[in-house]
Amino acid sequence: RHKMDPFRDPSFIYRLHNPAISAIELGHKVGIKHLLDLSNPFTDKCWDVAIIHRPSLNSTFINAVKILKSHNIPIFGDFDDLIFSVQHAADRPSVKIGIETLKQSINRIQNHLQAIELINGVITSTSFLADIISKIIKPTKNIIVMNNSWHFSWLKKNQIKIEDGRSLDKKQLQLNYFSGTRTHDLDLALITEPLLKILNKHKNIVFVFVGKGNLPLVLNTKAMRQKKIHFSKYPNAVSRAFINLAPLENTTFNNAKSALKIIEAGFFGIPTVCSPTPEYRDAPEISRNIASSIYEWEIVLNEAIEAGYNSEIIQDRAREVRSHYHPLVTTKKLISCLESILV
C-alpha cells in the first residue's frame, strides 16, 4: 500500500521485510517488489516462489498473477489477520467502531477469498488462522504457519542492548501502550477502569499512549500522547517501557492475532500485561502476565509494578524471548516448508 515508504506499514515490516532479510542472512536470494513493479519488463523474475502479502482481488493483483504464472512461479499469499472469513466479518474492529459497514467488510473479505482461489497456497502468522482458513478454502490449498518474530535488524545493527534508552529513575516509570490504528480503540477501552485506578494509586507511573486512536475521556489527562513512530525509531521507543500493555477484546478476530506485542517488549526484557488470547497464553511464561478479567487487570498490573526492576529477570526474559521468537529459526522453517511443497 505504501509504495514510497513501506516502512509505514508494520504488517509489511514483520511479514515480508523481516523474513526477507533473514533469508538473505541464511544465504538465499530475495527481492522485495511492489505488485506494480512486475509490469516492468526489466524486473528480474527468475524466482522459485513469490509471496504476496494480504492478496486481494483487483486489476493490479490479477495482472501480477498472470505475469508470475507466465514464468511458472508458484504464488503464496500471506495473512496475519482474520480478514478472509465472512463468518467473522462483524468481529472486525473496523466494523465494530464504524470505520466501515458490515457490507463493506464482507466485500473486502470476498476480494481476499477470490484472490486466494488464484494462488497456490497460504502462509499465516498463527496456527489459529491456519485452522480457520483450512475449513474455509475448498479444495484445500497448501497452508504454512510462519509465526512472527522480533525484527532481525534489531540484532543485526547491534544497536539495541537490554535496557538501552530506558530510564531506571523510579520517579517516573512508563506504562506503554502502542496503538497503530483506531481499530484498537475498543481494546484499550476495555481496561479503562483498572488502568485509571493504577495511575491514581501509583504516582510514579506515567501512562504513555503511542500511535493513532481515541483515548477514553477519563484517561486523556492521565496520558502522555506520542504520534505514531516510524519503524527506524520504534525499538528505542519500545525499550523505554517499564511495563508493556496488550489488552484485546475477547473476539475470534483477536484470538487469531500473534504475540507480537509480547515479542517486541520481551526482546528488551520488558514484561507485557495482556489478555488471554491463544498466542499470548503460549508465549514463554516469563514474558507475560495474563489478566483474564477486568478485575484481574488491576491485580496483575499492581503485581507487575510492585515487582519492580530485577536485572536478572530482565536478562532472563530477554534471552528467553530472543530464543523463542528468533527470526532465523522462523525463516528456516518457512523455507523448509516451501521446499517440501515445491519439490
C-alpha positions in Angstrom: 0.0 0.0 0.0 2.8 2.4 0.9 4.9 2.1 -2.3 7.1 5.1 -1.5 7.7 4.2 2.2 6.6 0.6 3.0 8.1 1.0 6.5 5.0 2.9 7.4 3.2 -0.4 7.5 4.1 -2.7 10.5 2.5 -5.7 8.7 4.9 -5.3 5.7 7.8 -5.0 8.1 7.2 -8.2 10.0 5.6 -10.3 7.4 7.7 -9.5 4.4 10.8 -7.5 5.2 11.8 -9.5 8.3 11.8 -12.9 6.7 13.3 -11.4 3.6 16.4 -10.1 5.4 16.6 -13.2 7.5 16.5 -15.4 4.3 19.4 -13.3 2.9 21.3 -13.8 6.1 20.8 -17.6 5.5 22.3 -17.3 2.1 19.2 -17.1 -0.1 18.5 -14.5 -2.9 15.5 -12.4 -2.1 13.8 -9.5 -3.8 11.1 -7.2 -2.4 8.8 -5.8 -5.0 5.5 -3.9 -5.3 3.0 -5.7 -7.5 3.2 -2.8 -9.9 6.9 -3.5 -10.4 6.0 -6.8 -12.1 4.8 -4.9 -15.2 8.3 -3.6 -15.8 9.9 -6.0 -18.4 13.3 -5.3 -16.8 12.3 -6.6 -13.4 14.0 -9.9 -12.6 11.5 -12.7 -12.5 13.8 -15.7 -12.1 12.3 -16.7 -8.8 11.4 -20.1 -7.1 8.4 -18.7 -5.3 6.5 -15.4 -4.9 4.8 -14.4 -1.6 2.1 -11.7 -1.8 1.1 -10.0 1.4 -2.7 -9.9 2.1 -3.6 -10.6 -1.5 -6.9 -9.0 -2.6 -8.6 -9.3 -6.0 -8.2 -6.2 -8.1 -6.8 -5.4 -11.5 -3.2 -4.9 -10.2 -3.3 -8.3 -8.5 -4.8 -10.1 -11.5 -2.2 -8.7 -13.8 0.6 -9.7 -11.3 -0.7 -13.2 -11.1 -0.8 -13.5 -14.9 2.8 -12.4 -15.1 4.0 -14.7 -12.3 2.2 -17.7 -13.8 3.6 -17.0 -17.2 7.0 -17.5 -15.6 5.8 -20.7 -13.8 6.4 -19.1 -10.4 4.3 -20.6 -7.5 2.4 -17.9 -5.6 1.6 -17.9 -1.8 -0.5 -15.3 0.0 0.4 -14.2 3.4 -2.2 -13.3 6.1 -1.6 -12.0 9.6 -5.2 -11.2 10.5 -8.6 -12.9 10.2 -9.6 -10.9 7.1 -10.8 -13.8 4.9 -13.8 -15.2 6.9 -17.3 -13.9 6.1 -18.5 -15.7 9.3 -16.4 -13.3 11.4 -16.9 -10.1 9.4 -18.8 -8.5 12.2 -15.9 -9.2 14.6 -13.6 -6.9 12.7 -12.8 -3.8 14.8 -13.2 -1.6 11.8 -16.9 -2.7 11.7 -17.4 -2.5 15.5 -16.2 1.1 15.7 -17.9 2.2 12.5 -15.0 2.8 10.2 -16.6 0.5 7.7 -20.0 -1.1 7.3 -20.6 -4.9 7.6 -21.4 -4.9 3.9 -18.1 -3.2 3.1 -16.3 -5.6 5.3 -17.8 -8.6 3.6 -17.0 -7.2 0.2 -13.3 -6.9 1.2 -13.4 -10.4 2.6 -14.8 -11.7 -0.7 -11.9 -10.0 -2.6 -9.4 -11.8 -0.4 -11.2 -15.2 -0.9 -11.3 -14.7 -4.7 -7.6 -13.8 -4.7 -6.8 -17.0 -2.7 -8.5 -19.0 -5.4 -5.9 -17.8 -8.0 -2.8 -18.8 -6.0 -1.0 -21.9 -4.9 -1.1 -21.7 -1.1 -1.4 -19.5 2.0 1.0 -18.5 4.8 -0.5 -17.5 8.1 1.0 -15.8 11.2 -0.7 -18.2 13.7 -2.0 -21.8 13.9 -5.4 -20.4 14.8 -5.6 -18.6 11.5 -4.3 -21.7 9.6 -7.0 -23.8 11.2 -9.8 -21.4 10.2 -8.6 -21.0 6.6 -8.3 -24.7 6.2 -12.0 -25.0 6.9 -12.9 -22.2 4.5 -10.8 -22.9 1.4 -12.1 -25.8 -0.6 -10.5 -27.6 -2.2 -7.8 -27.4 0.5 -4.6 -25.5 -0.5 -1.1 -25.7 0.9 -1.1 -23.9 4.2 2.1 -22.9 6.1 2.4 -21.2 9.5 5.1 -18.6 9.8 5.0 -17.1 13.3 6.0 -13.6 13.8 9.4 -12.9 15.3 11.4 -9.9 16.5 12.9 -7.9 13.7 16.3 -9.2 12.7 17.7 -5.6 12.1 17.4 -5.0 15.9 20.1 -7.6 16.5 22.0 -7.2 13.1 22.7 -3.5 13.7 23.8 -4.3 17.2 22.1 -1.1 18.2 20.0 -2.5 20.9 21.1 -3.7 24.2 18.9 -4.7 27.1 17.8 -1.6 29.0 19.1 0.8 26.3 17.1 4.0 26.4 15.2 3.0 29.4 15.3 5.3 32.4 15.7 3.5 35.8 14.6 6.6 37.6 12.0 5.3 40.0 10.3 8.8 39.9 8.8 8.1 36.5 8.2 4.6 35.2 6.4 4.2 31.8 3.4 2.1 31.3 3.4 1.9 27.5 0.6 1.2 25.1 1.3 1.1 21.3 -1.7 1.6 19.0 -1.1 1.6 15.3 -4.6 2.5 14.3 -8.1 3.4 15.6 -9.1 -0.2 15.3 -7.6 -0.8 18.8 -9.8 1.8 20.5 -12.2 -0.8 22.0 -9.2 -2.9 23.2 -7.9 0.0 25.3 -11.4 1.0 26.5 -11.7 -2.5 27.9 -9.1 -1.7 30.7 -10.0 2.0 31.3 -11.3 1.5 34.9 -8.4 -0.7 36.2 -5.8 1.5 34.4 -7.3 4.6 36.0 -7.1 3.1 39.5 -3.5 2.1 38.9 -2.5 5.6 37.8 -4.2 7.2 40.8 -2.5 4.7 43.1 1.0 4.8 41.7 2.0 8.4 41.3 5.4 7.4 39.8 3.7 5.6 36.9 3.3 7.5 33.6 0.9 6.1 31.0 2.4 6.6 27.5 0.0 6.2 24.6 1.9 5.9 21.2 0.1 6.0 17.9 -3.3 6.7 16.5 -6.6 6.2 18.3 -9.1 7.8 20.6 -8.4 7.7 24.3 -11.3 7.3 26.8 -12.0 10.7 28.1 -11.1 9.8 31.7 -7.6 8.9 30.5 -7.0 12.0 28.4 -5.5 14.0 31.3 -3.5 11.0 32.6 -1.7 10.1 29.3 1.4 11.3 27.6 0.5 11.1 23.9 3.0 10.5 21.2 2.4 10.3 17.4 2.9 7.0 15.5 6.6 6.3 15.3 8.5 5.4 12.2 10.0 1.9 12.5 13.5 3.2 12.4 12.8 4.9 15.8 10.4 2.3 17.1 12.8 0.0 19.0 14.1 2.9 21.1 10.5 3.8 22.0 9.7 0.2 23.0 12.8 -0.1 25.1 11.8 2.8 27.4 8.9 1.0 28.9 8.7 -0.4 32.4 5.6 -2.5 31.6 4.0 -3.0 28.2 0.2 -3.3 27.8 -1.6 -5.6 25.4 -5.3 -5.7 26.1 -7.6 -7.4 23.5 -11.3 -7.8 23.4 -12.4 -11.4 23.6 -13.4 -12.0 19.9 -12.5 -14.6 17.4 -10.8 -11.9 15.3 -8.5 -11.0 18.2 -7.9 -14.7 19.2 -6.3 -15.1 15.7 -3.7 -12.4 16.5 0.0 -13.2 17.1 2.1 -12.5 20.2 3.9 -9.6 18.5 3.3 -7.1 21.4 5.0 -9.6 23.8 7.8 -10.3 21.3 8.7 -6.6 20.8 8.7 -5.8 24.5 10.3 -9.1 25.6 13.2 -8.5 23.2 14.3 -5.8 25.8 13.3 -7.9 28.8 10.2 -5.8 29.4 7.1 -7.7 30.7 3.7 -7.5 29.0 0.4 -7.5 30.9 -2.0 -8.9 28.4 -5.4 -10.6 27.7 -5.6 -14.4 27.5 -5.6 -14.9 23.7 -4.1 -18.2 22.4 -0.8 -16.8 21.3 -0.3 -14.8 24.5 -1.0 -17.8 26.6 1.5 -19.9 24.5 4.2 -17.2 25.0 7.0 -18.0 27.5 5.6 -17.6 31.0 8.4 -15.2 32.0 7.5 -12.8 29.1 3.8 -12.1 30.1 1.4 -11.5 33.0 -2.1 -12.6 31.9 -5.2 -10.8 33.1 -8.3 -12.9 32.4 -10.9 -10.3 33.5 -11.3 -6.6 34.2 -10.9 -7.3 37.9 -7.7 -9.2 37.3 -6.2 -6.4 35.2 -5.9 -4.2 38.3 -4.4 -7.1 40.4 -1.9 -8.2 37.7 -0.8 -4.6 36.9 -0.3 -4.0 40.6 1.8 -7.1 40.9 3.9 -6.2 37.9 4.5 -2.7 39.2 5.3 -3.8 42.8 7.7 -6.5 41.4 9.9 -3.5 40.3 13.1 -3.9 38.4 15.1 -7.1 38.7 18.1 -7.0 36.4 18.5 -10.8 36.5 14.9 -11.4 35.5 15.1 -8.7 32.8 18.1 -10.5 31.3 16.4 -13.9 31.5 13.3 -12.6 29.9 15.2 -11.1 27.0 17.2 -14.3 26.4 14.0 -16.4 26.5 12.1 -14.2 24.1 15.0 -13.7 21.7 15.5 -17.5 21.6 11.8 -18.5 21.4 11.0 -16.0 18.6 14.3 -15.9 16.6 13.7 -14.8 13.0 16.4 -17.0 11.5 14.7 -20.1 13.1 11.3 -19.0 11.9 12.6 -18.3 8.4 14.4 -21.6 8.2 11.1 -23.3 9.0 9.3 -21.4 6.3 11.9 -22.2 3.6 11.9 -25.8 4.6 8.1 -26.0 4.3 8.2 -24.3 0.9 10.9 -26.6 -0.3 8.9 -29.7 0.7 5.8 -28.4 -1.2 7.6 -27.2 -4.3 10.0 -30.0 -4.9 
